[in-house]
Every structure is written in C-alpha cells, then in structure tokens.
C-alpha cells in the first residue's frame, strides 16, 4: 500500500488545508492592523476599531517586546510583525507534525533515511 492510498492521507491533507486557511486569515487581519496603525487611521472609526479588537488577543502577548515607533500619529508596530512571524512559524510546525504522522511504505522510509 503506497502512502497516496492510505486512509490517513485525505484527513492529513484536509488538516493542513485548515491550518493554512486559519493562519492566512489571521495574517490578513494582522496586515490590516499593521497598515491601519502605520497610516494613522482613526482608532474610533468602525472598521479600525473592529480590526483592533479582533487582533488584540493575537498581538497582546508581544506588546512589551519592542517599543512603539511613533512618527506624527503613525505607529510602526513591530509587535504586529513579530506576531505574524510567530503565528506563521507555529502553523508551519503544526503542518510538519501532521506530515510526520503520514503513512509511509518501507521503501519510502528507507529512501528518506538514506537521504539524511
């Protein structure tokens, strides 16, 4: 039985799709936050307020890492960039874990071990 016909292949594929979809959605929201802060958007405006509230839980753990860079009302928020990097790396690690549990035939395993 090759790994393409394994009963675990489709769920693993779907799992990786879900992880990448969720992290992509989060990254887009964080890009909106970054751009809104950078351009000095009104924080009380509906859209800005919505984006800030939605992304707050994801940026809060990183807020004390770097100082805010403020120039004439524009904020270069390093913490948002750090959050984007960290969440992307977490997603990559989760997908790699999923792929490690993929069924592999003995010849495939032997070939991969020989490569390393």
N, C-alpha and C positions, 0 to 999 in steps of 0.2 A: 504494500500500500504506500503510495507516494504521499508527500505532505500536502499536495494540492487537493487530494480527495479525502483528506482527513476530516472527520466530523467536527474538529475544533477550528478548522481554517476559517469558515464563514463567521462564527462568533468573534474570533480574534480580529478579523477584518472589520466587522461592524464596531467592535470596541475601539479600535484605533481611529475609525472614522468619527466616532462620538467624541473621543478625546480631542482630536484636532479641530472638530467643529466648535466645541466649547472653548478651547483656548483661542481660536481665531475670533470668536465673538468677544471674548474678554479683551483681546489685544486691540480690536477695533474700538471698543469703549474706552480703553486706556489711551489710544491715539487721540480720540475726541477730547478727552480730558486734557492731555498734553497741549494740544493745539488751542483749546479754549483758554487755558492758563497763559500760554505763550502770547496769544493775541490780546490778552487783557479783557476777555469777554466779561460782561456784567454777570456776577455770580448770582444775582437775584432773578435774572431772566429765567423763564420756564425751562428752556432746553438746557442751559448751563447748570441750573440747579438740579435738574433731573440727572444729568451725566455725573455731576459731582457726588450726589447722593448714592447713585448706583455703583460708582467706582471707589467710594470711600473705604469700604471694608477690604478692598484688594490693595489699596495703597497705604492704609494706616500702619501696617507692620514696618514700613520702610521710611516713614516720615522723619524720623530722627537720624537717619543715616547721613544725609547730606544737608547742608544749609540751602535755603531757597535763594535763588538768584533773581533779584527783582530789579528791573530797569523800567522806569516810567510806567508803572502799572502792569507791565508784562512780567510774568513769572516763568522762568525756565525751571521746570520741576524735574530735577534729576531723579527724585524718588519714583516718579511715574516710569521713567525709562528703566530704572533698576527693577521695578515690579514687573514690567513687560519681559525683561530678560529672565528673571527668576521663574515666572509662570511658564514661559516657553521651555525653559530647561526642565521644569517639573513634568510638563507634558511629554517631552522627549524621553525622559526617564520612564514614565508610565508606559508609553508605547513600546520602549525597549523591553520592559518587563513582560508585556503581553506577548511580544515576539519570541521571548525566551521560552515561553510555555507552548510554542507551536510544535506539533508533532513532526519529528524528523526521522527519516529512514536511516538505517545503519550505514549505508554507503554515503549518504549526505553528511552524516555526523563525522565519519572518518575523513571525508574530503575537507570539511571545515577545520577539523583538528590538525590536519596536515598543513593547511594554510597558515595556521598560527604557530 
